[in-house]
């Protein structure tokens, strides 16, 4: 690692109370509306609630199987220190660099270690500067943005649109995730193309499929769908569509009508 190690307060959430897993690590399913508001005010992302079913399917007439699906809250609770392995080192270096550059203390809303990956939830206003820190800081050196993707957690989820960035350090052979959550009515996120040119076509794809607007992108146009296509096909509220199919004398309805029987 770099020789110019910074002296960093290792106390969980020393500069950012949102990183302190002990104060925020409520079960997302048990949070009520007031707790969600408090969670957001303190710098955390909105976790949402545990969900059941998918695509609006419910009741005994379900023939798809989606009605029995059980889904956890779409944002895992903040993790407690120590994160384990090199995760603590990267988190400390990043938080120290953010502090040195005078960025707001709540730039990193939440740090979560889940399924062997570390995720930094960021406020969109500081995304580009944090990406530049991660790329250029000698102790971090995440030189490659290998993926930018979108996620839609459905109409019932707060901050339902997420933009996810997978960064790779070829110097230290490490991978981390960045995540930015926005509301569907204000789906604007700064483009990181100026920092990671590989994000050019990836941001175009996320815009095409999910309608996330990457402000400052050099050419935010459709890349998979025709230019005149209406809507964003991977949003959860996008109609499934389809046409009826006749099979052995029976007419099978399109998918968006194939949900119940009487």
DRENDO-1510 file (C-alpha; in Angstrom, 1 decimal, always signed):
<recs>
REC; n; res; u; v; w
REC; 1; UNK; +0.0; +0.0; +0.0 .
REC; 2; UNK; +1.0; +3.6; -0.3 .
REC; 3; UNK; +3.7; +5.0; +2.2 .
REC; 4; UNK; +1.7; +8.2; +3.0 .
REC; 5; UNK; -0.7; +6.4; +5.4 .
REC; 6; UNK; -3.2; +8.8; +6.9 .
REC; 7; UNK; -4.0; +8.9; +10.6 .
REC; 8; UNK; -7.7; +8.1; +10.6 .
REC; 9; UNK; -10.0; +7.8; +13.5 .
REC; 10; UNK; -11.1; +4.2; +13.4 .
REC; 11; UNK; -14.1; +4.7; +15.5 .
REC; 12; UNK; -17.2; +3.6; +13.5 .
REC; 13; UNK; -18.8; +6.6; +11.9 .
REC; 14; UNK; -16.3; +9.1; +13.5 .
REC; 15; UNK; -16.9; +11.6; +10.8 .
REC; 16; UNK; -20.2; +10.4; +9.5 .
REC; 17; UNK; -22.9; +9.1; +11.8 .
REC; 18; UNK; -24.6; +7.4; +8.9 .
REC; 19; UNK; -21.7; +4.9; +8.7 .
REC; 20; UNK; -22.2; +3.8; +12.3 .
REC; 21; UNK; -24.0; +0.5; +11.9 .
REC; 22; UNK; -25.0; +0.3; +15.6 .
REC; 23; UNK; -27.2; +3.4; +15.4 .
REC; 24; UNK; -28.7; +2.6; +12.0 .
REC; 25; UNK; -28.8; -1.2; +11.9 .
REC; 26; UNK; -32.6; -1.6; +12.3 .
REC; 27; UNK; -34.3; -4.4; +10.5 .
REC; 28; UNK; -35.6; -2.8; +7.3 .
REC; 29; UNK; -38.8; -4.8; +7.6 .
REC; 30; UNK; -39.5; -3.4; +11.1 .
REC; 31; UNK; -39.0; +0.3; +10.2 .
REC; 32; UNK; -42.1; +2.4; +10.3 .
REC; 33; UNK; -42.5; +5.6; +8.2 .
REC; 34; UNK; -41.1; +7.8; +11.0 .
REC; 35; UNK; -38.0; +5.7; +11.3 .
REC; 36; UNK; -37.5; +5.8; +7.6 .
REC; 37; UNK; -37.7; +9.6; +7.6 .
REC; 38; UNK; -35.2; +9.7; +10.5 .
REC; 39; UNK; -32.9; +7.2; +8.7 .
REC; 40; UNK; -32.9; +9.4; +5.6 .
REC; 41; UNK; -32.4; +12.7; +7.6 .
REC; 42; UNK; -29.3; +11.2; +9.2 .
REC; 43; UNK; -27.8; +10.5; +5.8 .
REC; 44; UNK; -28.8; +6.9; +5.2 .
REC; 45; UNK; -30.6; +5.6; +2.1 .
REC; 46; UNK; -34.2; +4.5; +2.5 .
REC; 47; UNK; -34.3; +0.8; +2.9 .
REC; 48; UNK; -37.9; +0.1; +2.0 .
REC; 49; UNK; -39.9; -2.8; +3.5 .
REC; 50; UNK; -40.0; -6.5; +3.1 .
REC; 51; UNK; -42.3; -7.4; +0.1 .
REC; 52; UNK; -44.4; -10.2; -1.1 .
REC; 53; UNK; -45.2; -11.2; -4.7 .
REC; 54; UNK; -44.1; -9.5; -7.9 .
REC; 55; UNK; -45.8; -7.8; -10.8 .
REC; 56; UNK; -48.9; -7.1; -8.7 .
REC; 57; UNK; -49.8; -10.8; -8.5 .
REC; 58; UNK; -51.7; -11.9; -5.4 .
REC; 59; UNK; -54.6; -14.1; -4.3 .
REC; 60; UNK; -55.5; -17.7; -4.9 .
REC; 61; UNK; -55.9; -17.3; -8.7 .
REC; 62; UNK; -52.2; -16.9; -9.2 .
REC; 63; UNK; -50.9; -19.3; -11.8 .
REC; 64; UNK; -47.5; -17.7; -12.2 .
REC; 65; UNK; -45.9; -18.6; -8.8 .
REC; 66; UNK; -44.9; -15.0; -8.3 .
REC; 67; UNK; -47.6; -14.5; -5.7 .
REC; 68; UNK; -45.7; -16.6; -3.2 .
REC; 69; UNK; -42.4; -14.8; -3.6 .
REC; 70; UNK; -40.9; -13.2; -0.5 .
REC; 71; UNK; -38.5; -10.4; -0.9 .
REC; 72; UNK; -36.4; -8.6; +1.7 .
REC; 73; UNK; -36.0; -4.9; +1.9 .
REC; 74; UNK; -34.1; -3.7; -1.1 .
REC; 75; UNK; -31.3; -2.0; +0.8 .
REC; 76; UNK; -29.4; -4.1; +3.4 .
REC; 77; UNK; -28.8; -2.5; +6.8 .
REC; 78; UNK; -25.5; -0.7; +7.4 .
REC; 79; UNK; -22.7; -2.9; +8.5 .
REC; 80; UNK; -20.8; -2.6; +11.8 .
REC; 81; UNK; -17.0; -2.3; +12.1 .
REC; 82; UNK; -14.9; -4.2; +11.7 .
REC; 83; UNK; -16.0; -5.0; +8.1 .
REC; 84; UNK; -13.3; -7.6; +7.7 .
REC; 85; UNK; -10.3; -8.1; +5.5 .
REC; 86; UNK; -9.2; -5.1; +3.4 .
REC; 87; UNK; -12.7; -3.5; +3.5 .
REC; 88; UNK; -11.8; -1.5; +6.6 .
REC; 89; UNK; -8.6; -0.2; +5.0 .
REC; 90; UNK; -10.4; +1.0; +1.9 .
REC; 91; UNK; -13.2; +2.5; +3.9 .
REC; 92; UNK; -10.8; +4.4; +6.1 .
REC; 93; UNK; -8.7; +5.7; +3.2 .
REC; 94; UNK; -11.8; +6.8; +1.3 .
REC; 95; UNK; -13.4; +8.6; +4.3 .
REC; 96; UNK; -10.1; +10.3; +5.0 .
REC; 97; UNK; -9.7; +11.5; +1.4 .
REC; 98; UNK; -13.3; +12.8; +1.4 .
REC; 99; UNK; -12.6; +14.8; +4.6 .
REC; 100; UNK; -9.3; +16.2; +3.2 .
REC; 101; UNK; -11.1; +17.5; +0.1 .
REC; 102; UNK; -13.7; +19.2; +2.2 .
REC; 103; UNK; -16.7; +17.2; +0.9 .
REC; 104; UNK; -19.8; +17.0; +3.1 .
REC; 105; UNK; -19.6; +14.5; +6.0 .
REC; 106; UNK; -22.7; +12.7; +4.6 .
REC; 107; UNK; -21.2; +12.1; +1.2 .
REC; 108; UNK; -21.1; +8.4; +2.0 .
REC; 109; UNK; -24.6; +7.7; +3.2 .
REC; 110; UNK; -24.1; +4.1; +4.2 .
REC; 111; UNK; -21.5; +1.3; +4.0 .
REC; 112; UNK; -22.8; -2.2; +3.7 .
REC; 113; UNK; -21.0; -5.5; +3.5 .
REC; 114; UNK; -23.3; -8.2; +2.0 .
REC; 115; UNK; -22.6; -11.4; +0.2 .
REC; 116; UNK; -18.9; -10.8; +0.3 .
REC; 117; UNK; -19.1; -7.4; -1.3 .
REC; 118; UNK; -18.6; -3.9; +0.1 .
REC; 119; UNK; -21.0; -1.2; -1.1 .
REC; 120; UNK; -20.7; +2.5; -0.6 .
REC; 121; UNK; -24.0; +4.3; -0.9 .
REC; 122; UNK; -23.4; +7.8; -2.1 .
REC; 123; UNK; -25.2; +11.1; -2.5 .
REC; 124; UNK; -25.5; +11.8; -6.2 .
REC; 125; UNK; -24.1; +15.4; -5.8 .
REC; 126; UNK; -20.7; +14.0; -4.8 .
REC; 127; UNK; -20.6; +10.9; -7.0 .
REC; 128; UNK; -18.1; +12.3; -9.6 .
REC; 129; UNK; -15.7; +13.6; -7.0 .
REC; 130; UNK; -15.7; +10.4; -5.0 .
REC; 131; UNK; -15.1; +8.4; -8.3 .
REC; 132; UNK; -12.1; +10.7; -9.0 .
REC; 133; UNK; -10.8; +10.0; -5.5 .
REC; 134; UNK; -11.2; +6.3; -5.9 .
REC; 135; UNK; -9.4; +6.4; -9.2 .
REC; 136; UNK; -6.5; +8.7; -8.3 .
REC; 137; UNK; -5.7; +8.2; -4.6 .
REC; 138; UNK; -2.5; +6.2; -4.3 .
REC; 139; UNK; -4.0; +4.0; -1.5 .
REC; 140; UNK; -7.1; +3.2; -3.5 .
REC; 141; UNK; -6.4; +3.1; -7.2 .
REC; 142; UNK; -9.7; +1.8; -8.6 .
REC; 143; UNK; -8.7; +2.5; -12.2 .
REC; 144; UNK; -11.4; +0.6; -14.0 .
REC; 145; UNK; -15.2; +1.0; -13.9 .
REC; 146; UNK; -16.2; -2.4; -15.2 .
REC; 147; UNK; -19.9; -2.0; -15.0 .
REC; 148; UNK; -22.7; +0.6; -14.6 .
REC; 149; UNK; -26.2; -0.9; -14.3 .
REC; 150; UNK; -29.6; +0.2; -13.2 .
REC; 151; UNK; -32.1; -1.4; -10.8 .
REC; 152; UNK; -35.8; -0.7; -10.3 .
REC; 153; UNK; -37.3; -2.0; -7.1 .
REC; 154; UNK; -40.9; -1.3; -8.0 .
REC; 155; UNK; -43.5; +1.3; -7.5 .
REC; 156; UNK; -43.9; +0.6; -3.8 .
REC; 157; UNK; -40.3; +1.2; -3.0 .
REC; 158; UNK; -38.9; +4.6; -2.0 .
REC; 159; UNK; -36.0; +5.8; -4.0 .
REC; 160; UNK; -36.8; +2.9; -6.3 .
REC; 161; UNK; -34.2; +3.6; -9.0 .
REC; 162; UNK; -30.6; +2.7; -8.2 .
REC; 163; UNK; -27.5; +3.2; -10.3 .
REC; 164; UNK; -24.8; +0.6; -9.4 .
REC; 165; UNK; -21.1; +1.0; -10.2 .
REC; 166; UNK; -18.6; -1.9; -10.0 .
REC; 167; UNK; -15.0; -0.6; -9.7 .
REC; 168; UNK; -11.9; -2.6; -10.0 .
REC; 169; UNK; -8.4; -1.9; -8.7 .
REC; 170; UNK; -5.9; -3.6; -11.0 .
REC; 171; UNK; -3.1; -2.3; -8.7 .
REC; 172; UNK; -4.4; -4.0; -5.6 .
REC; 173; UNK; -6.7; -6.6; -7.1 .
REC; 174; UNK; -9.8; -5.4; -5.3 .
REC; 175; UNK; -13.4; -4.7; -6.3 .
REC; 176; UNK; -16.0; -2.5; -4.7 .
REC; 177; UNK; -19.5; -1.3; -5.5 .
REC; 178; UNK; -20.9; +2.2; -5.5 .
REC; 179; UNK; -24.7; +2.8; -5.4 .
REC; 180; UNK; -26.8; +5.9; -5.8 .
REC; 181; UNK; -30.5; +5.8; -5.1 .
REC; 182; UNK; -33.0; +8.4; -6.6 .
REC; 183; UNK; -36.7; +8.8; -6.9 .
REC; 184; UNK; -38.4; +8.0; -10.2 .
REC; 185; UNK; -39.7; +11.6; -10.4 .
REC; 186; UNK; -36.2; +13.0; -10.2 .
REC; 187; UNK; -34.1; +10.3; -11.8 .
REC; 188; UNK; -31.0; +12.5; -12.5 .
REC; 189; UNK; -27.5; +11.3; -11.6 .
REC; 190; UNK; -24.2; +13.0; -12.7 .
REC; 191; UNK; -22.4; +11.1; -15.4 .
REC; 192; UNK; -19.0; +9.6; -14.5 .
REC; 193; UNK; -17.8; +9.4; -18.1 .
REC; 194; UNK; -15.3; +12.1; -17.5 .
REC; 195; UNK; -13.6; +10.0; -14.9 .
REC; 196; UNK; -14.3; +6.5; -16.4 .
REC; 197; UNK; -14.7; +6.6; -20.2 .
REC; 198; UNK; -15.9; +3.0; -20.2 .
REC; 199; UNK; -19.1; +4.2; -18.5 .
REC; 200; UNK; -20.2; +5.9; -21.8 .
REC; 201; UNK; -22.2; +3.0; -23.4 .
REC; 202; UNK; -23.1; +1.6; -19.9 .
REC; 203; UNK; -24.8; +4.7; -18.9 .
REC; 204; UNK; -26.6; +4.8; -22.2 .
REC; 205; UNK; -27.9; +1.3; -21.6 .
REC; 206; UNK; -29.1; +2.2; -18.0 .
REC; 207; UNK; -30.9; +5.3; -19.5 .
REC; 208; UNK; -32.4; +3.2; -22.2 .
REC; 209; UNK; -33.7; +0.4; -20.0 .
REC; 210; UNK; -34.5; +2.3; -16.7 .
REC; 211; UNK; -34.8; +6.0; -17.6 .
REC; 212; UNK; -32.0; +7.1; -15.4 .
REC; 213; UNK; -30.8; +10.5; -16.7 .
REC; 214; UNK; -27.0; +10.8; -16.5 .
REC; 215; UNK; -26.4; +14.6; -16.5 .
REC; 216; UNK; -23.3; +15.6; -18.5 .
REC; 217; UNK; -23.2; +12.5; -20.6 .
REC; 218; UNK; -21.6; +13.3; -24.0 .
REC; 219; UNK; -24.4; +11.6; -26.0 .
REC; 220; UNK; -27.2; +10.1; -23.9 .
REC; 221; UNK; -29.2; +8.3; -26.6 .
REC; 222; UNK; -30.8; +4.9; -26.8 .
REC; 223; UNK; -28.5; +2.0; -27.5 .
REC; 224; UNK; -30.7; -1.1; -27.4 .
REC; 225; UNK; -34.2; +0.1; -28.3 .
REC; 226; UNK; -35.2; +2.2; -31.4 .
REC; 227; UNK; -34.8; +5.9; -31.0 .
REC; 228; UNK; -38.5; +6.5; -31.1 .
REC; 229; UNK; -39.3; +3.8; -28.5 .
REC; 230; UNK; -41.8; +4.9; -25.8 .
REC; 231; UNK; -40.8; +4.1; -22.2 .
REC; 232; UNK; -38.1; +2.1; -20.5 .
REC; 233; UNK; -38.6; -1.7; -20.8 .
REC; 234; UNK; -36.9; -2.8; -17.5 .
REC; 235; UNK; -38.9; -0.6; -15.2 .
REC; 236; UNK; -41.2; -2.7; -13.0 .
REC; 237; UNK; -44.2; -0.7; -14.1 .
REC; 238; UNK; -43.6; -1.2; -17.8 .
REC; 239; UNK; -46.3; -3.4; -19.3 .
REC; 240; UNK; -45.3; -7.0; -20.1 .
REC; 241; UNK; -47.1; -7.0; -23.4 .
REC; 242; UNK; -47.3; -9.9; -25.7 .
REC; 243; UNK; -49.8; -11.5; -28.0 .
REC; 244; UNK; -52.3; -14.4; -27.6 .
REC; 245; UNK; -50.9; -17.8; -28.7 .
REC; 246; UNK; -53.1; -20.7; -29.8 .
REC; 247; UNK; -51.9; -24.1; -28.7 .
REC; 248; UNK; -53.7; -27.4; -29.3 .
REC; 249; UNK; -57.0; -25.6; -29.6 .
REC; 250; UNK; -56.6; -23.4; -26.5 .
REC; 251; UNK; -55.8; -19.7; -26.7 .
REC; 252; UNK; -53.0; -18.7; -24.2 .
REC; 253; UNK; -53.3; -15.0; -23.2 .
REC; 254; UNK; -50.3; -12.7; -23.3 .
REC; 255; UNK; -48.1; -12.6; -20.1 .
REC; 256; UNK; -49.7; -9.5; -18.6 .
REC; 257; UNK; -53.1; -11.2; -18.6 .
REC; 258; UNK; -51.9; -14.7; -17.7 .
REC; 259; UNK; -52.2; -14.2; -14.0 .
REC; 260; UNK; -55.5; -15.6; -12.7 .
REC; 261; UNK; -58.3; -17.9; -13.6 .
REC; 262; UNK; -61.8; -18.3; -12.5 .
</recs>
